[in-house]
């Protein structure tokens, strides 16, 4: 069970050194459904800023083409940049909290060691 706690925490803490590779590897090679669940959640929280960044770039491009105004495009781009920055900070804090919870969770804790 201690190995599962470490793998669960590693899935979340991998945000700082290998955000996509580690959760995918844990998800594929893990033996328990609980650890696979935590790896999936960590992977999702690592991928969301990338998806948001790509969507923001596309939206800025569409706004730039449709308005043909650098002022409007700049304001939209700056607003989206701030929104993506806030999302990155919130998800980083979420991953740190979940990683710590995974390390200190008791083996019989139904709120953290099981999933629905």
KOLZAKE-39975 format. One line per 5 residues: number of its first residue (from 1); for each residue x, y, z of C-alpha. Coordinates in Angstrom, 1 decimal, always signed. Layout:
<gufis>
NUM> X:Y:Z; ...
</gufis>
This chain:
<gufis>
1> +0.0:+0.0:+0.0; +2.9:+2.4:+0.6; +4.0:+2.0:-3.0; +0.5:+3.0:-4.1; +0.6:+6.1:-2.0
6> +4.0:+7.1:-3.5; +2.8:+6.4:-7.1; -0.3:+8.4:-6.4; +1.7:+11.4:-5.1; +4.3:+11.0:-7.9
11> +1.5:+11.3:-10.5; +0.6:+14.7:-9.1; +4.1:+15.9:-8.3; +5.3:+15.0:-11.8; +3.9:+18.4:-12.9
16> +7.4:+19.8:-12.0; +9.6:+17.3:-13.9; +7.6:+15.2:-16.5; +4.0:+16.3:-16.6; +2.7:+14.0:-19.3
21> +5.1:+11.0:-19.3; +4.9:+10.0:-15.7; +1.1:+9.9:-15.3; +0.8:+8.0:-18.6; +3.4:+5.5:-17.5
26> +1.8:+5.0:-14.1; -1.7:+4.7:-15.7; -0.5:+2.0:-18.1; +1.7:+0.0:-15.8; -0.2:+0.3:-12.5
31> -1.7:-2.8:-11.0; -4.5:-1.1:-9.0; -7.5:+0.8:-10.1; -7.0:+3.4:-7.4; -3.5:+4.3:-8.7
36> -4.8:+4.4:-12.3; -7.6:+6.8:-11.2; -5.1:+9.2:-9.6; -2.8:+9.0:-12.7; -5.8:+9.8:-14.9
41> -6.7:+12.8:-12.8; -3.1:+14.0:-12.7; -2.8:+13.6:-16.5; -6.0:+15.6:-17.0; -4.7:+18.5:-14.8
46> -1.4:+18.5:-16.6; -3.0:+18.6:-20.1; -5.6:+21.3:-19.4; -3.3:+24.3:-19.6; -2.0:+23.0:-23.0
51> -5.5:+22.7:-24.3; -6.4:+26.1:-23.0; -3.3:+27.6:-24.6; -4.0:+26.1:-28.0; -7.7:+27.3:-27.8
56> -6.5:+30.8:-26.8; -4.1:+31.0:-29.7; -6.9:+29.9:-32.1; -9.3:+32.5:-30.6; -6.7:+35.3:-30.8
61> -6.1:+34.3:-34.5; -9.8:+34.4:-35.2; -10.3:+37.7:-33.5; -7.3:+39.1:-35.3; -8.6:+38.0:-38.7
66> -12.2:+39.0:-38.1; -11.6:+42.5:-36.6; -8.4:+43.5:-38.4; -7.7:+45.6:-35.3; -4.5:+45.2:-33.4
71> -6.0:+46.9:-30.3; -8.9:+44.5:-30.0; -6.6:+41.5:-30.7; -4.1:+42.7:-28.1; -6.8:+43.1:-25.5
76> -8.3:+39.7:-26.2; -4.8:+38.1:-26.2; -3.9:+39.7:-22.9; -7.1:+38.7:-21.3; -6.6:+35.1:-22.4
81> -3.0:+35.1:-21.3; -4.1:+36.2:-17.8; -6.8:+33.5:-17.8; -4.4:+30.8:-18.8; -1.9:+32.0:-16.2
86> -4.5:+31.8:-13.5; -5.5:+28.4:-14.6; -1.9:+27.2:-14.5; -1.4:+28.5:-10.9; -4.7:+27.0:-9.7
91> -3.9:+23.6:-11.2; -0.4:+23.7:-9.8; -1.8:+24.3:-6.3; -4.4:+21.6:-6.9; -1.6:+19.1:-7.8
96> +0.5:+20.0:-4.8; -2.4:+19.6:-2.4; -3.5:+16.3:-4.0; +0.1:+15.0:-3.9; +0.4:+15.8:-0.2
101> -3.0:+14.3:+0.5; -1.8:+11.1:-1.3; +1.2:+10.9:+0.9; -0.5:+11.4:+4.2; -3.7:+9.5:+3.4
106> -4.5:+6.5:+5.7; -5.0:+3.2:+4.1; -8.6:+3.0:+5.1; -9.5:+6.6:+4.1; -12.5:+6.2:+1.9
111> -12.5:+9.8:+0.7; -9.0:+9.5:-1.0; -8.3:+5.9:-1.6; -11.4:+4.9:-3.4; -13.2:+6.4:-6.3
116> -16.7:+6.3:-7.8
</gufis>
